[in-house]
Amino acid sequence: MLTVPEAQQRLLPEMYPLLQLRYRILQTVQLMQPIGRRTLADTLKMTEREIRKETDILREQGLLDSQKSGMVCTDDGEVVIEKLRALVYEWSGLTQLAKQLETHFGIQRVVVVPGDYNEDDTILSLLGKEAALQFMSTAFEGQVVAVTGGKSVASLAQFLHPLETTKDITFVAARGGIGHDMQMQANTLVATFAMQMEAQYRTLFLPEYLSEQAYQALLTEPMVTEMMTFYDHADCVIHGIGSAEEMAIRRNSSPEDLRILEEKGAVSEAFGYYFNTEGEMVHRIRTIGIQLEQVKNSQQVIAVAAGRQKVNAMLSYFKVAPKQTIFITDEAAAKAIAARLPASENSYFE
Protein backbone atom coordinates (compact mmCIF):
# COMPACT_ATOMS: atom_id res chain seq x y z
CA MET A 1 0.00 0.00 0.00
CA LEU A 2 1.28 3.45 -0.91
CA THR A 3 2.11 5.88 1.86
CA VAL A 4 0.73 9.43 1.65
CA PRO A 5 4.13 10.88 0.57
CA GLU A 6 4.48 8.15 -2.08
CA ALA A 7 0.98 8.89 -3.40
CA GLN A 8 1.76 12.61 -3.55
CA GLN A 9 4.99 11.94 -5.39
CA ARG A 10 3.25 9.68 -7.91
CA LEU A 11 0.60 12.33 -8.57
CA LEU A 12 2.97 15.30 -8.73
CA PRO A 13 6.46 13.93 -9.55
CA GLU A 14 7.62 17.37 -10.68
CA MET A 15 6.91 18.87 -7.25
CA TYR A 16 9.50 16.92 -5.27
CA PRO A 17 12.73 18.19 -6.95
CA LEU A 18 11.59 21.80 -6.46
CA LEU A 19 10.52 21.16 -2.87
CA GLN A 20 13.84 19.46 -2.12
CA LEU A 21 15.81 22.33 -3.71
CA ARG A 22 14.04 25.09 -1.76
CA TYR A 23 14.14 23.07 1.44
CA ARG A 24 17.90 22.56 1.06
CA ILE A 25 18.43 26.29 0.41
CA LEU A 26 16.38 27.21 3.47
CA GLN A 27 18.13 24.59 5.60
CA THR A 28 21.59 25.76 4.49
CA VAL A 29 20.77 29.37 5.33
CA GLN A 30 19.59 28.24 8.76
CA LEU A 31 22.86 26.39 9.40
CA MET A 32 25.20 29.10 8.08
CA GLN A 33 23.31 32.36 8.73
CA PRO A 34 23.98 35.14 8.11
CA ILE A 35 25.13 34.13 4.64
CA GLY A 36 25.56 35.96 1.32
CA ARG A 37 24.32 34.75 -2.05
CA ARG A 38 27.80 34.00 -3.39
CA THR A 39 28.74 31.84 -0.40
CA LEU A 40 25.37 30.09 -0.55
CA ALA A 41 25.84 29.41 -4.28
CA ASP A 42 29.33 28.01 -3.70
CA THR A 43 28.13 25.81 -0.84
CA LEU A 44 25.23 24.34 -2.84
CA LYS A 45 27.18 24.25 -6.12
CA MET A 46 24.62 26.43 -7.87
CA THR A 47 24.94 29.62 -9.91
CA GLU A 48 24.29 32.98 -8.26
CA ARG A 49 21.48 33.52 -10.74
CA GLU A 50 19.74 30.33 -9.61
CA ILE A 51 20.24 31.25 -5.96
CA ARG A 52 18.89 34.76 -6.51
CA LYS A 53 15.73 33.40 -8.19
CA GLU A 54 14.97 30.90 -5.42
CA THR A 55 15.88 33.10 -2.47
CA ASP A 56 13.72 35.93 -3.86
CA ILE A 57 10.75 33.52 -3.80
CA LEU A 58 11.57 32.38 -0.26
CA ARG A 59 11.90 36.00 0.85
CA GLU A 60 8.54 36.92 -0.73
CA GLN A 61 6.99 34.07 1.27
CA GLY A 62 8.45 35.46 4.47
CA LEU A 63 10.79 32.51 5.02
CA LEU A 64 14.05 34.42 4.51
CA ASP A 65 15.14 37.92 5.46
CA SER A 66 18.00 39.93 3.96
CA GLN A 67 20.22 41.88 6.33
CA LYS A 68 23.45 43.81 5.83
CA SER A 69 25.44 40.82 7.06
CA GLY A 70 23.60 38.37 4.80
CA MET A 71 20.46 36.26 4.58
CA VAL A 72 18.86 34.73 7.68
CA CYS A 73 15.95 32.39 8.34
CA THR A 74 12.81 34.02 9.72
CA ASP A 75 10.78 32.42 12.50
CA ASP A 76 8.36 31.15 9.85
CA GLY A 77 11.29 29.72 7.93
CA GLU A 78 12.43 27.82 11.02
CA VAL A 79 8.91 26.40 11.44
CA VAL A 80 8.72 25.33 7.77
CA ILE A 81 12.06 23.50 8.06
CA GLU A 82 10.84 21.48 11.03
CA LYS A 83 7.33 20.86 9.65
CA LEU A 84 8.60 19.56 6.29
CA ARG A 85 11.60 17.60 7.60
CA ALA A 86 9.82 14.23 7.87
CA LEU A 87 8.17 14.67 4.46
CA VAL A 88 11.43 15.59 2.69
CA TYR A 89 13.28 12.67 4.32
CA GLU A 90 10.46 10.30 3.34
CA TRP A 91 10.32 11.44 -0.28
CA SER A 92 14.09 11.28 -0.70
CA GLY A 93 14.21 7.69 0.54
CA LEU A 94 16.25 8.57 3.63
CA THR A 95 13.61 7.24 6.02
CA GLN A 96 13.52 3.87 4.23
CA LEU A 97 17.33 3.76 4.15
CA ALA A 98 17.53 4.50 7.87
CA LYS A 99 15.05 1.75 8.73
CA GLN A 100 17.02 -0.70 6.63
CA LEU A 101 20.20 0.04 8.59
CA GLU A 102 18.30 -0.13 11.90
CA THR A 103 17.12 -3.64 11.03
CA HIS A 104 20.53 -4.82 9.85
CA PHE A 105 22.47 -3.43 12.83
CA GLY A 106 19.74 -4.30 15.33
CA ILE A 107 19.99 -0.93 17.08
CA GLN A 108 17.39 1.47 18.44
CA ARG A 109 17.41 4.07 15.69
CA VAL A 110 19.29 5.36 12.65
CA VAL A 111 19.00 8.93 11.35
CA VAL A 112 20.35 9.65 7.87
CA VAL A 113 20.89 13.29 6.91
CA PRO A 114 20.86 14.27 3.22
CA GLY A 115 24.12 14.86 1.38
CA ASP A 116 27.74 13.82 1.35
CA TYR A 117 29.98 14.68 4.31
CA ASN A 118 33.05 14.71 2.05
CA GLU A 119 31.62 17.20 -0.43
CA ASP A 120 29.42 19.56 1.60
CA ASP A 121 30.66 21.53 4.61
CA THR A 122 27.14 21.91 6.01
CA ILE A 123 26.65 18.15 6.50
CA LEU A 124 28.68 18.19 9.71
CA SER A 125 26.30 20.80 11.11
CA LEU A 126 23.31 18.69 10.07
CA LEU A 127 24.78 15.70 11.89
CA GLY A 128 25.31 17.81 14.99
CA LYS A 129 21.81 19.23 14.86
CA GLU A 130 20.18 15.80 14.59
CA ALA A 131 22.33 14.36 17.38
CA ALA A 132 21.61 17.34 19.64
CA LEU A 133 17.86 16.99 19.01
CA GLN A 134 17.99 13.29 19.84
CA PHE A 135 19.83 14.00 23.07
CA MET A 136 17.76 16.95 24.26
CA SER A 137 14.45 15.23 23.49
CA THR A 138 15.23 12.55 26.09
CA ALA A 139 17.35 14.51 28.62
CA PHE A 140 16.24 14.28 32.23
CA GLU A 141 17.02 15.71 35.66
CA GLY A 142 20.20 14.31 37.22
CA GLN A 143 21.40 12.74 33.96
CA VAL A 144 25.10 11.80 33.63
CA VAL A 145 26.36 12.13 30.06
CA ALA A 146 29.77 10.74 29.02
CA VAL A 147 31.26 12.49 25.97
CA THR A 148 34.24 11.47 23.82
CA GLY A 149 36.18 13.87 21.61
CA GLY A 150 36.39 14.32 17.86
CA LYS A 151 34.96 16.51 15.13
CA SER A 152 31.65 14.63 14.82
CA VAL A 153 30.89 14.89 18.54
CA ALA A 154 31.98 18.55 18.59
CA SER A 155 29.32 19.30 15.95
CA LEU A 156 26.59 19.09 18.62
CA ALA A 157 27.82 22.14 20.53
CA GLN A 158 26.12 24.94 18.58
CA PHE A 159 22.73 23.22 18.76
CA LEU A 160 22.60 22.61 22.51
CA HIS A 161 20.68 25.05 24.69
CA PRO A 162 19.27 25.21 28.24
CA LEU A 163 16.17 23.14 28.93
CA GLU A 164 13.48 24.73 31.09
CA THR A 165 12.62 21.59 33.02
CA THR A 166 16.04 19.94 33.11
CA LYS A 167 18.91 21.68 34.87
CA ASP A 168 20.89 19.10 36.83
CA ILE A 169 22.80 17.42 33.97
CA THR A 170 26.47 16.49 34.36
CA PHE A 171 28.71 16.06 31.31
CA VAL A 172 31.84 13.98 31.96
CA ALA A 173 34.86 13.50 29.72
CA ALA A 174 34.78 9.87 28.59
CA ARG A 175 38.53 9.78 28.02
CA GLY A 176 41.72 11.67 28.63
CA GLY A 177 43.69 13.75 26.16
CA ILE A 178 44.36 12.38 22.69
CA GLY A 179 46.18 14.12 19.83
CA HIS A 180 47.02 17.81 19.72
CA ASP A 181 43.77 19.54 18.67
CA MET A 182 42.46 21.03 21.92
CA GLN A 183 39.14 22.08 20.36
CA MET A 184 38.23 18.43 19.76
CA GLN A 185 39.33 17.03 23.13
CA ALA A 186 36.71 15.43 25.38
CA ASN A 187 37.68 17.82 28.19
CA THR A 188 37.04 20.85 25.99
CA LEU A 189 33.75 19.49 24.68
CA VAL A 190 32.21 18.68 28.06
CA ALA A 191 32.99 22.24 29.22
CA THR A 192 31.42 23.65 26.03
CA PHE A 193 28.35 21.41 26.22
CA ALA A 194 27.83 22.32 29.88
CA MET A 195 28.11 26.05 29.14
CA GLN A 196 25.57 25.76 26.30
CA MET A 197 23.08 23.92 28.52
CA GLU A 198 23.88 25.69 31.80
CA ALA A 199 24.87 22.32 33.23
CA GLN A 200 27.77 20.84 35.22
CA TYR A 201 30.86 19.03 33.92
CA ARG A 202 33.82 16.92 35.02
CA THR A 203 37.12 16.73 33.16
CA LEU A 204 39.84 14.06 33.01
CA PHE A 205 43.17 15.82 32.55
CA LEU A 206 45.28 12.73 31.90
CA PRO A 207 46.85 11.37 28.72
CA GLU A 208 44.62 8.68 27.26
CA TYR A 209 47.46 6.21 26.71
CA LEU A 210 49.46 5.22 29.83
CA SER A 211 52.26 2.84 30.66
CA GLU A 212 51.35 -0.14 32.86
CA GLN A 213 53.14 1.42 35.82
CA ALA A 214 51.41 4.79 35.46
CA TYR A 215 48.04 3.13 34.85
CA GLN A 216 48.20 1.07 38.06
CA ALA A 217 49.43 4.04 40.10
CA LEU A 218 46.58 6.30 38.95
CA LEU A 219 43.76 3.83 39.56
CA THR A 220 43.63 4.76 43.25
CA GLU A 221 43.82 8.54 42.76
CA PRO A 222 40.66 10.32 44.08
CA MET A 223 40.09 12.10 40.74
CA VAL A 224 40.23 8.80 38.88
CA THR A 225 37.97 6.91 41.30
CA GLU A 226 35.42 9.75 41.05
CA MET A 227 35.41 9.54 37.25
CA MET A 228 35.07 5.75 37.36
CA THR A 229 31.97 6.21 39.52
CA PHE A 230 30.54 8.60 36.94
CA TYR A 231 31.24 6.07 34.17
CA ASP A 232 29.50 3.33 36.16
CA HIS A 233 26.40 5.54 36.40
CA ALA A 234 26.48 7.09 32.91
CA ASP A 235 22.93 7.41 31.58
CA CYS A 236 23.97 8.51 28.10
CA VAL A 237 27.17 8.19 26.05
CA ILE A 238 27.85 10.42 23.04
CA HIS A 239 30.71 9.21 20.84
CA GLY A 240 32.22 9.00 17.38
CA ILE A 241 33.51 6.00 15.44
CA GLY A 242 37.06 6.03 14.16
CA SER A 243 38.94 3.90 11.68
CA ALA A 244 41.69 1.89 13.38
CA GLU A 245 44.52 3.53 11.44
CA GLU A 246 43.16 7.05 11.97
CA MET A 247 42.86 6.61 15.73
CA ALA A 248 46.24 4.91 16.06
CA ILE A 249 47.89 7.84 14.27
CA ARG A 250 46.05 10.36 16.49
CA ARG A 251 47.45 8.50 19.50
CA ASN A 252 50.97 8.82 18.06
CA SER A 253 51.28 5.04 17.96
CA SER A 254 54.68 3.68 17.01
CA PRO A 255 55.32 2.07 13.61
CA GLU A 256 55.46 -1.26 15.45
CA ASP A 257 51.98 -0.72 16.94
CA LEU A 258 50.62 0.26 13.54
CA ARG A 259 52.11 -2.92 12.07
CA ILE A 260 50.50 -5.06 14.78
CA LEU A 261 47.08 -3.49 14.17
CA GLU A 262 47.42 -4.12 10.45
CA GLU A 263 48.46 -7.74 11.01
CA LYS A 264 45.49 -8.30 13.31
CA GLY A 265 43.12 -6.81 10.76
CA ALA A 266 41.92 -3.91 12.94
CA VAL A 267 39.50 -1.67 11.03
CA SER A 268 37.53 0.24 13.70
CA GLU A 269 38.11 1.81 17.11
CA ALA A 270 35.87 2.95 19.95
CA PHE A 271 36.66 3.60 23.63
CA GLY A 272 40.23 2.32 23.26
CA TYR A 273 39.13 -1.00 21.72
CA TYR A 274 40.17 -2.03 18.20
CA PHE A 275 37.91 -4.38 16.21
CA ASN A 276 38.34 -6.39 13.01
CA THR A 277 35.81 -6.75 10.20
CA GLU A 278 33.93 -9.41 12.19
CA GLY A 279 33.56 -7.12 15.20
CA GLU A 280 36.07 -9.12 17.22
CA MET A 281 38.30 -7.17 19.61
CA VAL A 282 41.87 -7.60 18.40
CA HIS A 283 43.62 -4.96 20.53
CA ARG A 284 42.93 -2.81 23.55
CA ILE A 285 44.95 0.05 24.99
CA ARG A 286 45.43 0.79 28.67
CA THR A 287 43.31 3.84 29.21
CA ILE A 288 41.63 5.59 32.10
CA GLY A 289 38.33 6.35 30.48
CA ILE A 290 34.93 4.81 29.99
CA GLN A 291 35.03 1.11 29.15
CA LEU A 292 32.85 -0.71 26.62
CA GLU A 293 31.14 -2.66 29.41
CA GLN A 294 30.09 0.64 31.03
CA VAL A 295 28.84 1.97 27.69
CA LYS A 296 26.67 -1.12 27.22
CA ASN A 297 25.12 -0.54 30.66
CA SER A 298 24.04 3.03 29.86
CA GLN A 299 20.42 3.79 28.96
CA GLN A 300 21.19 5.59 25.72
CA VAL A 301 24.13 5.71 23.31
CA ILE A 302 24.39 8.32 20.54
CA ALA A 303 26.97 7.52 17.85
CA VAL A 304 27.84 10.18 15.26
CA ALA A 305 29.96 9.25 12.24
CA ALA A 306 29.93 10.08 8.55
CA GLY A 307 31.95 9.81 5.37
CA ARG A 308 32.32 6.90 2.95
CA GLN A 309 35.90 6.44 4.13
CA LYS A 310 34.51 5.20 7.47
CA VAL A 311 32.14 2.57 6.06
CA ASN A 312 34.43 -0.35 6.96
CA ALA A 313 34.79 1.01 10.48
CA MET A 314 31.02 1.44 10.84
CA LEU A 315 30.28 -2.08 9.60
CA SER A 316 32.87 -3.45 12.02
CA TYR A 317 31.84 -1.49 15.11
CA PHE A 318 28.10 -2.07 14.76
CA LYS A 319 28.66 -5.79 15.11
CA VAL A 320 29.35 -5.08 18.80
CA ALA A 321 27.51 -1.78 19.35
CA PRO A 322 24.99 -1.59 22.21
CA LYS A 323 21.42 -2.22 21.05
CA GLN A 324 20.28 1.07 22.62
CA THR A 325 22.40 3.04 20.13
CA ILE A 326 21.03 5.92 18.06
CA PHE A 327 23.28 6.29 15.00
CA ILE A 328 23.51 9.58 13.07
CA THR A 329 25.22 9.46 9.67
CA ASP A 330 25.15 11.02 6.19
CA GLU A 331 23.38 9.84 3.05
CA ALA A 332 26.56 8.94 1.14
CA ALA A 333 27.86 6.69 3.93
CA ALA A 334 24.43 5.12 4.50
CA LYS A 335 24.07 4.25 0.81
CA ALA A 336 27.60 2.81 0.76
CA ILE A 337 26.72 0.63 3.75
CA ALA A 338 23.43 -0.48 2.16
CA ALA A 339 25.28 -1.46 -1.02
CA ARG A 340 27.41 -3.86 1.07
CA LEU A 341 24.46 -5.62 2.71
CA PRO A 342 23.24 -9.06 1.60
CA ALA A 343 20.85 -8.96 -1.36
CA SER A 344 18.01 -10.22 0.83
CA GLU A 345 18.31 -7.11 3.01
CA ASN A 346 19.05 -4.59 0.29
CA SER A 347 15.53 -3.30 -0.43
CA TYR A 348 16.79 0.28 -0.86
CA PHE A 349 18.29 -0.45 -4.27
CA GLU A 350 15.42 -2.55 -5.58
Disulfide bonds with the S-S distance in Angstrom:
none
